[in-house]
Amino acid sequence: MTDTLAPTSTPAVTQERRIVTAIPGPKSQELHERRLAAVPVGVSSALPVYIEAAHGAIVRDVDGNQFIDLGAGIGVTTIGHTDDAVVEAAREQLGSVIHTLFTITPYEEYVRVAELLAEHTPGTHAKKTVLVNSGAEAVENGVKIARKYTGRNGVAVLEHAYHGRTNLTMAMTFKAMPYSLGFGPFAGDIHRAPNSYPFRDGLSGVEAAKRTTDYLEKTVGATDLACLVVEPIQGEGGFQVPADGYLPALQEWCTANGIVFIADEIQSGMARTGAYFASEHFGVVPDMVLSAKGIAGGLPLAGVTGRAEIMDASHPGGLGGTFGGNPVAAAAAIAVFDRIEKDDLLAEGRRIEGVLKTGLLELQQKYDVIGDVRGIGAMIAIELVEPGTKNPNSAAVQKIASYAGQHAVILLTAGTYGNVLRFLPSLAISDALLREALAVIDEALATL
């Protein structure tokens, strides 16, 4: 793996944190003024620095400041910014075919991505895949395929879930602000059930699953549900890792009642957790897996992969879209799968967990504002509380994220209560950069 990449018009991005101006710098401030005049306020930014180049685990702004990126575009550049293999695959494809539309004149790249997803999603059963553009579109298609297959309408989701910003997926997403407030009316037949939240509910996986299924049976009725959509590790919900046994019990209940069990692996999939898909950690084999974000190294692509008999329920022409499975994005995805396999990037996820979780647990011993440290692989979070309680401490989260940004570390927030800091570094990040970022967070915690 190379540690620098030289774009044609800008200097190489070195793998180091560097602060050369105040953050944001004068060029970023100038761009921000232009942005305020041209872009709606609804499209807000956590950190108003404007990026001109990125590689590996570092992004550089227009003022020359280099940031350790612990967000990876919210889990998109999982194998690193401008990965050499991804760039080369996309560049080569750009020179041959950019677009034809697979449902008019198909091409091999789409087929190959579908084959790779069939190979790497959990289970050895026959599978088929439809490719679309984004995670929300994958959720939409997963739901409509499940409805077509079962002949039912109901969709079950869990508390604290995030599934997207379209009309259907806003209805499926738990948190109203900022995702759905004032944007209704929303799609119907969405039913929300309690989930497993070990830090707050103290339930075993079996107990939490019984609470979930009992609720759905009483409020909806299992025979009216087409699918249950579950994030194996919740993303925006605060990287909730369910208690042992929770997901297998849900899957067993779904199978017994003819409900399609859908794993939304949009954030947790594609090697982020040290496995291709987070479902593997919990011993579940979903009927359908939704993938996006990290699948194409930064290009827009998403997939719905399911049991062949479920996926074939749609009539010809019922699935598709103008840009779904675009040849350039598909070529990039093939390169991502190749990099994961050839360079054993699953091991990199486990390496990152070892450094990051160990460092955060040490900080927890030092600062009682850290109530919980959780996550798997390169998907780790800390939940902040008012010391001595489990009351959410969102104010502390905002202060730490702001401090980190001022010191050239990009850090994401999450959680229904706004009190979670989530760490989504790329698999290209070094141990040294992780430790440097942890030192900045230590400094930030000390200022509280």
Summary of the structure (lengths in Angstrom):
residues: 448
radius of gyration: 21.5
end to end distance: 38.6
largest distance: 62.4
contacts: 1606
relative contact order: 0.15
helix: 39%
strand: 17%
